[in-house]
Amino acid sequence: MVRFQVKRQVNIDASRGARLREALDILERIVNSQSFRRRVLEHSAYTWNEGLTNEQILNRLIWGQPTPPLGALAVPRLVFFDYELVQRPIWKKLSSVRGWRIPETNDVYTYVDAFDSMSPSELASHLGHEVVGHLAGEFDHPSRKGPERDASVPYVIDDFIEELAEKLPLDEAA
Ligand SMILES: [Zn+2]
């Protein structure tokens, strides 16, 4: 099981903080479910999978390593991150980018306008891309749009999370 905790938050007032926590709760319920597990294991042809099997991909997302030692499974894995909402610059008004994570750090950013316009389910899938795909699993993808990027681990699980968020509550935890 993996859990997410914001260590330091910037530009997040009480009501945004409540929405953030709600989205993280949804995210935790989804990624720790059997349904999510099944989807990750049954998906074919991930790009940028670093040569890992589907089971190893799932293990890295949840446990941080492709082959976790048995002892690790007894304790939930805590993933911490710093989260900041930033204004979208005027020259990026038409961009569809919602947020990003700075590689090799636990710093995650979302544009304020995107944060405010997303439903809790959409926010959960956005955070899933950054916090589960990039931060917890350390997977990457090409920056250019296209089929290769769409089939990368962060984009594929982003879709799974959005789909499963519509089906909550899910079956028992994995
Ligand atoms: Zn990404």
Residues whose N, C-alpha, C, O or C-beta is under 5 A from the ligand:
A	BS01	ZN	P154
